[in-house]
Amino acid sequence: MPQGPSFWFDTRIYLAVAAILLAVISFYNHYIAIIGAVLLYALYLYGRERHLARQRALAEYLSSLSGNIDEASYHALQNLPLAIAIVDAGGLLHWCNSVLANWLHDIEPGQSLTEVWPALNLAEIWGKAGVLPLKAGDRYYHITHKPLSPAAQDGGMAGQDLMLLYITDVTGTELVRQRCLGAMPVLALIQIDNYDDVLKGLTESQRTAILGEVGSHLADWAASLDGFIKKFSEDTYIAIFNRRALDKLLADKFDILDKIRAIRGVSRLPVTLSMGVAADEPTVAALGQRAQAGLDLALGRGGDQAAVYVEGKVQFYGGKAKAVEKNTRVKARVVAQAIRDIMGDADLVLVMGHAGEDFDSLGAAMGVAKMARHAGKEVHIVVSEPGAAVAKLQELLPDYKEYEALLLTADAAAELIAARTVLFVVDTHRPELTAAPDLLAKVDRVVVIDHHRRAETFIESPLLVYLEPSASSTSELVTELLEYYDDGLDLTRLEASALYAGIIVDTKNFVVQTGVRTFEAASYLRRAGADPALVRRLFCVDLASLRLRASIINSAEMLPGGVVIATCPAQGKTAQVSAAQAADMLLNIEGVRVCFILFWLEEGGVGVSARSQGDINVQVIMEKLGGGGHQTAAAAQIKDLTIAEVKQRLTEIVSQYLEESESYEGYLGAGSKKTR
């Protein structure tokens, strides 16, 4: 029998038709019509009662079905293999299902979820939808979070800002992922970076003893990592191990560098290693390229360190030994001839140093410009915003007609660029630090001459690179190039004095990072006409600058370990120059090993000027603040922090560095040996 809602409607239509037929019959027989009407009325009452009974049964069925669905939904919500929680901004739990309660040992609404999971940072995700990974104890979770809409809030939750968390336990998957990651291959290229210097003048037995000890240390090191190492040339090794072993190396900060450095021959020179290590790459070919790039980077930074490419970024370890000065000038002669060929094929030569040029940058630029003029080429030096060094040099240029329009701004230089333009970058190799970074994208042929330790960022695809971290200054490198460039090249008094001033600036009057080649370059410049009186004139300062330096020194604070930190009260270019000069002066105080001057930058933020006597590598310290430089002179610029915050962070970094250095010195005292 039909059970649809239209059944009673259809029945009433049938009864109405029957009533019409009875009305027609009544014209012929009243008795039959009356009997039919009674029967029709009885049939109507019966149908209506049946319809009402069915309506009541349907209502009861729907009510029962709704209750069963609610009960099943609640049961499913409470027993899903997924934890659900509703929390407020303070981490207070407003509701959770039984799964979360079982995971967290019967946690109840009203308790703080962030107290149970301190690693859960609700402020980071509040008001956002997304997925957050979380490690709590030995368990791993994925938390899908989304704001709870006001329409979904009722009862005691109404009017509150709440967050809905769907929490999945992914511990099993994460442990498998970590095991797979730990088994990923890691490639290391290792080189004895001072091989010739250490073995020079030794007998065959002494050479064999030193190399044997190095090989023994490296073999033990590889065995401790469950790795493989193979020597494939006199001074180069290749090692393969897994990602889990690399994590151990990172935790130990590559202490193999310290162990190898403790090996000394009769010359007392320590053996030092450079390493390029690559991990987390999709292919073995990519691993090899990264490892080679890391080795080149470590060697370019002076050696005795490991450059590690991991998780998409490079990290540096070591760098405690000073860069060893190369006694041979063969490379300088080769580079000089290469530069002569490059300039001979150019129509225009542009030279630029780093922004905020100092006398080393300007002196080197003047030397390169001299090579270009000697080759008969148009040459210009591109400078950034005029500073003290540029201003003093400009005062002297009018006395020399050949220097007319020598200095140009970046915009003026860009208008001169032609197809056969060569750009020389001196005293820096980091594109963001150059006087005009935009020029690098407009000139195809770029030559880099620098003495700083190689940083992570480097000018892309240079035509020629002459990078010597062992040199005192870029002016020293350019002076050597001038000696081999052409026998008929004669420097003017100003050119020789500018180069001489550059050497004096970076060596702090021949005190810091000064070698035999430094004095040879200075001797050549003096013979070429360098005038100490003119150099002294370039270094003259006004009374206001002298007073500013005095105020910086007056604020100096002496910390344990021979560390001095001072602040500069001024702001702008004057502060930056005065900070560097005050740092040099503070090194003259007895007991001071390293000093840091903090000052406000003109464009906002805090600058740090760092100087060292040489036993502390300030480049490594400044790199942790986002800066860089040289082993004895470096700097950094930090945005969005105050001087007090930078000072606290700097103190922590220096303390950690000194602790590691003391550990290294203790190891040397206990384990160093002399191989005879």
LUMFI-877064 format. One line per 4 residues: number of its first residue (from 0); their letters; for each residue x negated, y negated, z of C-alpha. Coordinates in Angstrom, 2 decimals. Example, Ala and Ser with C-alpha at 12.3 -4.5 7.8 and 13.67 -1.06 7.14 Angstrom:
// residues 2
0 = AS = -12.30 4.50 7.80 | -13.67 1.06 7.14
//
This chain:
// residues 676
0 = MPQG = 0.00 0.00 0.00 | -1.43 -3.43 -0.83 | -2.92 -5.13 2.17 | -3.77 -8.53 0.69
4 = PSFW = -2.48 -11.84 2.08 | -0.07 -12.30 -0.92 | 1.98 -9.17 -0.12 | 4.62 -10.95 2.01
8 = FDTR = 4.88 -13.73 -0.57 | 5.63 -11.19 -3.32 | 8.19 -9.40 -1.12 | 10.08 -12.63 -0.55
12 = IYLA = 10.30 -13.18 -4.30 | 11.81 -9.72 -4.73 | 14.35 -10.42 -1.95 | 15.27 -13.74 -3.57
16 = VAAI = 15.93 -11.98 -6.91 | 18.04 -9.40 -5.09 | 20.03 -12.20 -3.40 | 20.80 -13.73 -6.80
20 = LLAV = 22.03 -10.38 -8.11 | 24.28 -9.98 -5.01 | 25.75 -13.42 -5.72 | 26.62 -12.28 -9.23
24 = ISFY = 28.16 -8.99 -7.92 | 30.32 -10.95 -5.44 | 32.44 -12.25 -8.36 | 33.44 -8.68 -9.14
28 = NHYI = 33.48 -6.91 -5.74 | 33.31 -8.80 -2.41 | 32.89 -5.67 -0.29 | 29.91 -4.34 -2.13
32 = AIIG = 28.31 -7.82 -2.07 | 28.78 -8.13 1.74 | 27.23 -4.71 2.34 | 24.31 -5.59 0.03
36 = AVLL = 23.76 -8.91 1.84 | 23.57 -7.12 5.23 | 21.09 -4.64 3.86 | 19.08 -7.43 2.20
40 = YALY = 18.90 -9.38 5.48 | 17.79 -6.26 7.39 | 15.14 -5.65 4.76 | 13.92 -9.27 5.14
44 = LYGR = 13.61 -8.92 8.96 | 11.72 -5.64 8.57 | 9.27 -7.12 6.02 | 8.62 -10.21 8.14
48 = ERHL = 7.85 -8.08 11.21 | 5.48 -5.88 9.22 | 3.72 -8.98 7.89 | 3.24 -10.45 11.38
52 = ARQR = 1.91 -7.11 12.68 | -0.66 -6.98 9.90 | -1.71 -10.58 10.61 | -2.31 -9.75 14.27
56 = ALAE = -4.31 -6.63 13.35 | -6.45 -8.62 10.88 | -7.17 -11.32 13.47 | -8.22 -8.71 16.02
60 = YLSS = -10.47 -7.03 13.43 | -12.17 -10.29 12.44 | -12.69 -11.25 16.09 | -14.26 -7.88 16.84
64 = LSGN = -16.46 -8.09 13.72 | -17.70 -11.59 14.67 | -18.60 -10.43 18.15 | -20.49 -7.43 16.82
68 = IDEA = -22.44 -9.65 14.38 | -23.35 -12.12 17.15 | -24.49 -9.28 19.36 | -26.53 -7.70 16.52
72 = SYHA = -28.05 -11.09 15.60 | -29.08 -11.78 19.18 | -30.52 -8.28 19.51 | -32.49 -8.73 16.27
76 = LQNL = -33.72 -12.18 17.34 | -34.93 -10.86 20.66 | -36.67 -7.78 19.26 | -38.23 -9.00 16.01
80 = PLAI = -41.95 -8.13 15.60 | -42.34 -11.90 15.56 | -42.49 -14.19 18.57 | -40.29 -17.29 18.52
84 = AIVD = -40.57 -20.27 20.83 | -39.07 -23.73 21.15 | -41.35 -26.26 22.86 | -41.47 -29.99 23.48
88 = AGGL = -44.36 -32.37 22.90 | -45.81 -31.64 26.33 | -45.98 -27.91 25.63 | -43.04 -27.10 27.93
92 = LHWC = -41.24 -23.93 26.82 | -37.48 -24.43 26.33 | -36.67 -21.01 24.87 | -38.48 -17.90 23.67
96 = NSVL = -37.54 -14.40 22.60 | -38.51 -11.24 24.46 | -41.46 -10.54 22.14 | -43.31 -13.67 23.28
100 = ANWL = -42.38 -12.90 26.89 | -43.91 -9.44 26.57 | -47.06 -10.81 24.90 | -47.58 -13.40 27.60
104 = HDIE = -46.53 -11.23 30.56 | -42.98 -12.42 31.15 | -43.40 -16.12 30.47 | -40.12 -17.94 31.07
108 = PGQS = -38.53 -21.20 29.89 | -39.74 -24.09 32.01 | -43.39 -22.96 31.94 | -46.08 -24.66 29.87
112 = LTEV = -47.17 -22.77 26.77 | -50.34 -24.87 26.46 | -51.44 -23.77 29.94 | -51.24 -20.15 28.82
116 = WPAL = -52.87 -20.98 25.46 | -55.22 -23.94 26.09 | -56.50 -23.68 22.49 | -53.03 -24.62 21.18
120 = NLAE = -53.23 -28.32 20.25 | -49.61 -29.41 19.78 | -50.63 -33.04 19.19 | -52.40 -31.97 16.00
124 = IWGK = -49.29 -30.35 14.48 | -46.47 -32.31 16.09 | -43.77 -33.42 13.68 | -45.30 -31.43 10.80
128 = AGVL = -44.43 -28.18 9.08 | -47.21 -25.72 8.31 | -49.28 -22.80 9.53 | -51.86 -22.98 12.33
132 = PLKA = -54.40 -20.22 13.11 | -55.00 -19.67 16.82 | -57.42 -17.56 18.82 | -56.37 -16.85 22.39
136 = GDRY = -58.63 -14.54 24.34 | -59.34 -11.52 22.16 | -56.16 -11.96 20.12 | -55.58 -13.84 16.85
140 = YHIT = -52.29 -15.47 15.85 | -50.76 -17.36 12.95 | -48.26 -19.98 14.10 | -45.72 -21.24 11.57
144 = HKPL = -44.46 -24.52 13.00 | -41.64 -26.84 11.98 | -39.72 -29.62 13.75 | -36.35 -28.55 15.12
148 = SPAA = -33.60 -30.55 13.43 | -31.24 -32.51 15.74 | -28.27 -30.59 14.33 | -29.76 -27.33 15.61
152 = QDGG = -30.21 -28.69 19.14 | -27.37 -28.23 21.64 | -26.82 -27.82 25.32 | -29.78 -28.94 27.44
156 = MAGQ = -31.90 -29.45 24.30 | -29.74 -32.17 22.81 | -31.48 -35.49 22.26 | -34.99 -34.04 22.75
160 = DLML = -37.84 -33.89 20.25 | -38.60 -30.18 19.89 | -40.77 -27.91 17.76 | -39.92 -24.42 16.55
164 = LYIT = -42.83 -21.94 16.53 | -42.84 -18.59 14.72 | -45.86 -16.67 16.04 | -47.35 -13.62 14.32
168 = DVTG = -50.05 -11.44 15.89 | -52.66 -10.94 13.16 | -55.38 -9.47 15.37 | -55.70 -6.26 13.37
172 = TELV = -55.91 -8.07 10.04 | -58.33 -10.64 11.39 | -60.67 -8.01 12.82 | -60.75 -6.25 9.45
176 = RQRC = -61.41 -9.59 7.74 | -64.27 -10.34 10.11 | -65.79 -6.92 9.54 | -65.62 -7.48 5.79
180 = LGAM = -67.11 -10.96 6.17 | -69.85 -9.63 8.43 | -70.83 -7.12 5.75 | -71.14 -9.77 3.00
184 = PVLA = -74.69 -10.06 1.62 | -77.04 -12.91 2.49 | -80.09 -13.75 0.38 | -83.19 -15.50 1.74
188 = LIQI = -86.19 -16.76 -0.23 | -89.22 -17.28 2.03 | -92.46 -19.05 1.20 | -95.65 -19.80 3.14
192 = DNYD = -95.61 -23.52 2.32 | -99.22 -24.28 3.40 | -100.76 -21.09 2.00 | -103.78 -22.76 0.35
196 = DVLK = -104.51 -25.08 3.29 | -104.45 -22.33 5.92 | -106.61 -19.88 3.94 | -109.06 -22.40 2.54
200 = GLTE = -112.67 -21.58 3.48 | -111.85 -18.26 5.17 | -113.55 -14.95 4.52 | -111.62 -12.14 2.92
204 = SQRT = -111.22 -10.32 6.25 | -109.89 -13.48 7.92 | -107.43 -14.08 5.07 | -106.26 -10.48 5.28
208 = AILG = -105.82 -10.74 9.06 | -103.65 -13.88 8.83 | -101.50 -12.59 5.98 | -101.18 -9.22 7.73
212 = EVGS = -99.93 -10.88 10.90 | -97.43 -12.97 8.95 | -96.21 -9.86 7.13 | -95.92 -7.95 10.39
216 = HLAD = -93.81 -10.69 12.01 | -91.54 -10.89 8.98 | -91.15 -7.08 8.81 | -90.20 -6.94 12.51
220 = WAAS = -87.83 -9.85 11.99 | -86.08 -8.14 9.08 | -85.88 -4.84 11.00 | -84.21 -6.60 13.96
224 = LDGF = -81.56 -7.86 11.52 | -81.07 -4.44 9.89 | -82.21 -6.13 6.71 | -84.67 -5.60 3.90
228 = IKKF = -87.70 -7.77 3.03 | -90.07 -7.51 0.08 | -93.17 -9.52 -0.81 | -93.17 -10.37 -4.51
232 = SEDT = -96.11 -12.81 -4.75 | -99.06 -13.89 -2.61 | -97.04 -16.40 -0.58 | -93.40 -15.57 -1.31
236 = YIAI = -90.94 -13.03 0.10 | -87.34 -12.10 -0.53 | -85.06 -10.84 2.25 | -81.55 -9.39 2.17
240 = FNRR = -79.31 -8.88 5.20 | -75.65 -9.26 6.03 | -73.50 -12.12 7.27 | -73.41 -10.75 10.81
244 = ALDK = -77.19 -10.95 10.98 | -77.05 -14.54 9.70 | -74.76 -15.48 12.59 | -77.44 -14.14 14.94
248 = LLAD = -80.10 -16.21 13.14 | -77.98 -19.34 13.41 | -77.48 -18.74 17.13 | -81.26 -18.26 17.56
252 = KFDI = -81.94 -21.36 15.39 | -84.31 -19.35 13.16 | -86.89 -18.75 15.90 | -88.96 -16.79 13.36
256 = LDKI = -90.26 -20.21 12.25 | -91.71 -20.75 15.74 | -93.28 -17.28 15.80 | -94.99 -17.78 12.46
260 = RAIR = -96.09 -21.28 13.45 | -97.91 -19.77 16.43 | -100.27 -17.96 14.04 | -103.45 -20.02 13.59
264 = GVSR = -106.69 -19.32 11.77 | -110.18 -20.59 12.55 | -109.19 -23.94 11.04 | -106.53 -24.23 13.79
268 = LPVT = -103.92 -25.05 11.15 | -100.61 -23.32 11.97 | -98.96 -21.15 9.33 | -95.56 -22.57 8.38
272 = LSMG = -92.67 -21.08 6.43 | -89.96 -22.61 4.29 | -86.73 -20.70 3.75 | -83.78 -21.01 1.42
276 = VAAD = -80.84 -18.98 2.70 | -77.49 -18.55 0.94 | -74.26 -16.93 2.13 | -70.50 -17.01 1.45
280 = EPTV = -70.93 -17.10 -2.34 | -68.64 -15.16 -4.72 | -71.41 -13.59 -6.82 | -75.00 -12.45 -6.41
284 = AALG = -76.04 -14.90 -9.15 | -74.58 -17.76 -7.12 | -76.42 -16.48 -4.04 | -79.70 -16.57 -5.94
288 = QRAQ = -79.14 -20.10 -7.22 | -78.20 -21.38 -3.78 | -81.17 -19.67 -2.11 | -83.58 -21.17 -4.64
292 = AGLD = -82.01 -24.60 -4.22 | -82.34 -24.22 -0.44 | -86.02 -23.31 -0.74 | -86.66 -26.32 -2.98
296 = LALG = -84.81 -28.51 -0.49 | -86.83 -27.19 2.47 | -90.11 -27.71 0.61 | -89.02 -31.19 -0.45
300 = RGGD = -88.36 -32.09 3.17 | -91.93 -31.26 4.17 | -91.64 -27.53 4.80 | -91.59 -25.61 8.11
304 = QAAV = -87.82 -25.31 8.02 | -84.88 -23.31 6.76 | -82.17 -24.77 4.54 | -79.05 -22.62 4.95
308 = YVEG = -76.06 -22.80 2.60 | -73.16 -21.44 4.61 | -69.40 -22.13 4.53 | -69.81 -24.59 1.69
312 = KVQF = -72.35 -26.87 3.38 | -76.08 -26.94 4.08 | -77.64 -26.79 7.55 | -81.29 -27.36 8.46
316 = YGGK = -83.34 -25.60 11.14 | -86.95 -26.17 12.16 | -88.89 -29.12 10.77 | -91.15 -29.40 13.84
320 = AKAV = -94.50 -29.44 12.04 | -95.84 -32.52 10.29 | -96.08 -32.52 6.53 | -99.66 -31.68 5.54
324 = EKNT = -101.41 -34.18 3.32 | -102.43 -32.79 -0.06 | -106.14 -33.38 -0.70 | -105.88 -32.96 -4.46
328 = RVKA = -104.68 -35.69 -6.80 | -103.99 -33.37 -9.72 | -100.24 -33.84 -9.43 | -100.62 -37.65 -9.34
332 = RVVA = -102.65 -37.55 -12.57 | -100.09 -35.29 -14.29 | -97.15 -37.43 -13.17 | -98.90 -40.63 -14.27
336 = QAIR = -99.36 -39.27 -17.79 | -95.73 -38.08 -17.87 | -94.56 -41.57 -16.85 | -96.72 -43.10 -19.56
340 = DIMG = -95.03 -40.90 -22.17 | -91.55 -41.68 -20.80 | -92.18 -45.44 -20.88 | -93.62 -45.22 -24.35
344 = DADL = -90.30 -43.85 -25.58 | -88.16 -46.50 -23.81 | -86.75 -49.83 -25.00 | -85.88 -51.10 -21.52
348 = VLVM = -87.20 -50.18 -18.08 | -85.19 -50.85 -14.93 | -86.59 -50.31 -11.43 | -84.65 -50.25 -8.18
352 = GHAG = -85.23 -49.20 -4.60 | -82.88 -48.70 -1.69 | -80.29 -51.22 -0.56 | -81.71 -53.79 1.88
356 = EDFD = -85.14 -53.57 0.30 | -88.24 -53.60 2.47 | -91.79 -54.29 1.33 | -92.49 -50.63 0.58
360 = SLGA = -89.52 -50.51 -1.79 | -90.41 -53.85 -3.42 | -94.12 -53.08 -3.58 | -93.50 -49.76 -5.32
364 = AMGV = -91.07 -51.46 -7.71 | -93.70 -54.09 -8.54 | -96.21 -51.31 -9.30 | -93.81 -49.50 -11.64
368 = AKMA = -92.96 -52.81 -13.33 | -96.68 -53.33 -13.93 | -96.88 -49.99 -15.77 | -93.95 -51.00 -17.98
372 = RHAG = -95.43 -54.43 -18.80 | -98.76 -52.80 -19.57 | -96.90 -50.57 -22.07 | -95.32 -53.67 -23.60
376 = KEVH = -91.79 -52.87 -22.44 | -89.10 -55.20 -21.12 | -88.75 -54.52 -17.41 | -86.54 -55.79 -14.56
380 = IVVS = -86.28 -54.96 -10.86 | -82.69 -54.50 -9.66 | -82.13 -55.77 -6.12 | -79.19 -55.59 -3.75
384 = EPGA = -77.99 -58.49 -1.60 | -80.94 -60.84 -0.92 | -82.72 -59.91 2.29 | -85.77 -61.21 4.11
388 = AVAK = -88.25 -59.20 2.02 | -86.64 -60.17 -1.31 | -86.45 -63.83 -0.27 | -90.15 -63.96 0.66
392 = LQEL = -91.15 -62.29 -2.60 | -89.00 -64.72 -4.61 | -90.87 -67.62 -3.03 | -94.09 -66.36 -4.65
396 = LPDY = -92.77 -65.38 -8.09 | -92.56 -68.91 -9.59 | -96.35 -69.12 -9.44 | -96.57 -66.30 -12.01
400 = KEYE = -94.92 -66.90 -15.39 | -94.94 -63.20 -16.31 | -92.47 -62.55 -13.47 | -89.79 -64.87 -14.84
404 = ALLL = -86.36 -63.14 -14.60 | -88.07 -60.11 -13.07 | -85.48 -59.70 -10.29 | -81.88 -59.07 -11.39
408 = TADA = -78.58 -58.23 -9.74 | -76.82 -54.98 -10.54 | -74.20 -56.70 -12.74 | -76.83 -58.51 -14.78
412 = AAEL = -78.84 -55.32 -15.23 | -75.75 -53.37 -16.36 | -75.25 -55.80 -19.26 | -78.77 -55.06 -20.55
416 = IAAR = -78.49 -51.26 -20.64 | -79.21 -49.77 -24.04 | -79.39 -46.22 -25.40 | -83.12 -45.84 -24.63
420 = TVLF = -83.13 -47.25 -21.10 | -85.17 -45.62 -18.34 | -84.26 -46.21 -14.69 | -86.94 -45.74 -12.01
424 = VVDT = -85.68 -45.19 -8.45 | -88.34 -45.77 -5.79 | -88.45 -45.22 -2.02 | -85.20 -43.25 -1.95
428 = HRPE = -83.66 -40.23 -3.64 | -80.15 -40.48 -2.20 | -77.74 -42.03 -4.74 | -75.56 -43.66 -2.08
432 = LTAA = -78.55 -45.56 -0.65 | -79.80 -47.10 -3.88 | -79.54 -50.83 -4.53 | -77.03 -50.24 -7.37
436 = PDLL = -75.45 -46.74 -7.28 | -73.26 -47.52 -10.32 | -76.33 -47.81 -12.56 | -77.09 -44.11 -12.04
440 = AKVD = -73.94 -43.17 -13.94 | -74.75 -45.56 -16.81 | -78.36 -44.47 -17.46 | -79.13 -40.96 -18.71
444 = RVVV = -82.89 -40.98 -18.03 | -83.79 -41.45 -14.36 | -87.20 -41.04 -12.70 | -87.43 -40.65 -8.89
448 = IDHH = -90.55 -41.58 -6.90 | -90.21 -41.19 -3.13 | -92.05 -40.16 0.02 | -89.06 -39.33 2.24
452 = RRAE = -88.17 -35.78 3.18 | -85.57 -34.46 0.81 | -81.97 -34.89 1.98 | -78.90 -32.84 1.08
456 = TFIE = -77.73 -35.46 -1.43 | -80.02 -36.07 -4.39 | -79.79 -38.04 -7.63 | -78.27 -35.74 -10.25
460 = SPLL = -80.33 -34.43 -13.16 | -83.40 -36.71 -12.93 | -85.80 -36.67 -15.85 | -88.81 -36.59 -13.50
464 = VYLE = -89.18 -36.27 -9.73 | -92.31 -37.21 -7.78 | -91.46 -36.44 -4.15 | -94.34 -36.23 -1.65
468 = PSAS = -93.24 -36.21 2.03 | -96.87 -36.07 3.14 | -97.55 -39.53 1.68 | -97.50 -42.53 4.00
472 = STSE = -95.37 -44.64 1.68 | -93.98 -44.89 -1.82 | -96.42 -47.75 -2.42 | -99.26 -45.27 -1.82
476 = LVTE = -97.82 -42.89 -4.42 | -97.37 -45.66 -6.98 | -100.91 -46.95 -6.32 | -102.31 -43.51 -7.15
480 = LLEY = -100.19 -43.41 -10.31 | -101.59 -46.80 -11.33 | -105.14 -45.47 -10.97 | -104.43 -42.68 -13.46
484 = YDDG = -101.97 -44.55 -15.71 | -104.55 -46.38 -17.83 | -108.16 -47.35 -17.29 | -107.48 -50.78 -18.77
488 = LDLT = -104.72 -51.65 -16.30 | -105.58 -54.61 -14.03 | -103.36 -55.65 -11.13 | -102.66 -59.28 -10.32
492 = RLEA = -103.19 -60.67 -6.83 | -99.45 -60.60 -6.13 | -98.95 -57.03 -7.40 | -101.87 -55.67 -5.39
496 = SALY = -100.75 -57.58 -2.29 | -97.14 -56.33 -2.62 | -98.32 -52.71 -2.80 | -100.73 -53.29 0.09
500 = AGII = -97.87 -54.79 2.15 | -95.74 -51.73 1.42 | -98.43 -49.42 2.78 | -98.88 -51.59 5.89
504 = VDTK = -95.12 -51.62 6.59 | -94.65 -47.84 6.48 | -97.91 -46.98 8.25 | -97.41 -49.63 10.96
508 = NFVV = -100.81 -51.16 10.17 | -102.44 -47.81 9.28 | -101.38 -46.09 12.52 | -98.50 -43.76 11.55
512 = QTGV = -98.68 -40.97 8.91 | -102.01 -42.22 7.62 | -104.34 -39.88 5.78 | -107.47 -40.02 3.69
516 = RTFE = -105.50 -40.78 0.53 | -103.82 -43.70 2.30 | -107.14 -45.43 2.91 | -108.30 -44.60 -0.61
520 = AASY = -105.19 -46.28 -2.03 | -105.71 -49.30 0.24 | -109.34 -49.54 -0.88 | -108.27 -49.53 -4.52
524 = LRRA = -105.78 -52.32 -3.86 | -108.35 -54.43 -2.02 | -110.72 -54.06 -4.95 | -107.86 -55.03 -7.27
528 = GADP = -107.35 -58.30 -5.37 | -104.92 -57.57 -2.52 | -105.02 -60.62 -0.24 | -104.57 -59.96 3.52
532 = ALVR = -103.72 -63.65 4.01 | -100.89 -63.37 1.47 | -99.69 -60.20 3.16 | -99.70 -61.94 6.53
536 = RLFC = -97.64 -64.73 4.97 | -95.08 -62.17 3.79 | -94.78 -60.81 7.33 | -94.30 -64.16 9.07
540 = VDLA = -91.11 -64.45 11.14 | -89.18 -67.41 12.49 | -88.74 -68.21 16.16 | -85.10 -67.06 16.26
544 = SLRL = -86.05 -63.60 14.99 | -88.84 -63.36 17.54 | -86.43 -64.24 20.35 | -83.97 -61.65 19.09
548 = RASI = -86.68 -58.99 19.20 | -87.52 -60.05 22.75 | -83.87 -59.65 23.80 | -83.78 -56.17 22.28
552 = INSA = -86.92 -55.13 24.14 | -85.51 -56.62 27.33 | -82.48 -54.30 27.06 | -84.64 -51.18 26.64
556 = EMLP = -83.80 -48.25 28.89 | -86.45 -45.59 29.55 | -85.13 -42.02 29.64 | -86.94 -38.80 30.62
560 = GGVV = -89.25 -37.35 28.00 | -90.61 -40.67 26.75 | -87.32 -41.69 25.12 | -86.33 -45.37 24.91
564 = IATC = -82.88 -46.63 23.89 | -82.17 -50.35 23.43 | -79.35 -52.44 21.96 | -79.35 -55.53 19.76
568 = PAQG = -76.97 -58.36 20.74 | -76.79 -59.82 17.21 | -74.92 -58.57 14.13 | -75.66 -58.47 10.39
572 = KTAQ = -78.80 -58.27 8.27 | -80.87 -60.09 10.89 | -79.92 -57.49 13.47 | -80.89 -54.61 11.18
576 = VSAA = -84.33 -56.05 10.41 | -85.00 -57.12 14.00 | -83.93 -53.70 15.30 | -86.47 -51.95 13.06
580 = QAAD = -89.23 -54.37 14.08 | -88.40 -54.07 17.78 | -88.48 -50.26 17.46 | -92.02 -50.48 16.08
584 = MLLN = -93.05 -52.72 18.99 | -91.56 -50.41 21.61 | -93.78 -47.57 20.40 | -96.76 -49.55 21.70
588 = IEGV = -95.56 -49.08 25.28 | -97.49 -46.43 27.15 | -95.57 -43.19 27.60 | -93.03 -43.92 24.83
592 = RVCF = -92.73 -41.05 22.33 | -89.59 -42.11 20.51 | -87.27 -45.12 20.54 | -83.80 -45.86 19.22
596 = ILFW = -82.30 -49.32 18.66 | -78.51 -49.61 18.40 | -76.93 -52.61 16.66 | -73.63 -53.72 15.16
600 = LEEG = -73.42 -53.50 11.37 | -72.24 -56.50 9.39 | -69.55 -54.45 7.61 | -68.44 -52.75 10.82
604 = GVGV = -69.69 -49.74 12.73 | -72.93 -49.09 14.57 | -76.42 -48.76 13.12 | -79.31 -46.85 14.68
608 = SARS = -82.97 -47.52 13.91 | -85.27 -44.71 15.08 | -89.06 -44.59 15.39 | -91.36 -41.85 16.66
612 = QGDI = -95.02 -41.39 17.47 | -94.92 -38.26 15.32 | -94.37 -35.38 17.75 | -90.59 -35.89 17.65
616 = NVQV = -88.88 -35.62 14.26 | -86.39 -38.50 14.20 | -85.17 -37.47 10.76 | -83.63 -34.31 12.23
620 = IMEK = -82.01 -36.34 15.02 | -80.60 -38.97 12.65 | -79.21 -36.32 10.31 | -76.99 -35.11 13.13
624 = LGGG = -75.54 -38.63 13.20 | -75.03 -38.65 9.44 | -78.25 -40.50 8.59 | -81.75 -39.51 7.54
628 = GHQT = -85.20 -40.81 6.74 | -88.72 -39.71 7.55 | -90.28 -37.72 10.38 | -91.51 -40.89 12.13
632 = AAAA = -88.94 -43.43 10.88 | -85.25 -42.84 10.26 | -81.87 -44.51 10.59 | -78.14 -43.83 10.65
636 = QIKD = -74.85 -45.69 10.30 | -71.82 -44.52 12.28 | -68.30 -45.75 11.62 | -65.34 -45.88 14.03
640 = LTIA = -67.47 -45.65 17.20 | -68.63 -48.21 19.72 | -72.22 -48.74 20.77 | -71.50 -47.06 24.12
644 = EVKQ = -70.05 -43.98 22.38 | -72.96 -43.76 19.94 | -75.41 -44.12 22.81 | -73.81 -41.24 24.70
648 = RLTE = -73.77 -39.01 21.62 | -77.37 -39.93 20.79 | -78.50 -39.13 24.33 | -76.93 -35.66 24.10
652 = IVSQ = -78.58 -34.94 20.73 | -82.01 -36.10 21.93 | -81.72 -34.07 25.14 | -80.87 -30.94 23.17
656 = YLEE = -83.78 -31.59 20.78 | -86.23 -32.02 23.65 | -85.03 -28.82 25.33 | -85.60 -26.87 22.13
660 = SESY = -89.02 -28.50 21.67 | -90.04 -27.55 25.22 | -88.99 -23.96 24.53 | -91.15 -23.98 21.41
664 = EGYL = -94.15 -25.39 23.29 | -93.70 -22.79 26.00 | -93.70 -20.07 23.37 | -96.89 -21.46 21.83
668 = GAGS = -98.61 -21.52 25.20 | -97.72 -17.90 25.86 | -97.96 -16.36 22.42 | -100.24 -18.35 20.12
672 = KKTR = -103.41 -16.67 18.99 | -106.41 -17.49 16.90 | -107.17 -15.10 14.07 | -110.84 -14.64 13.38
//
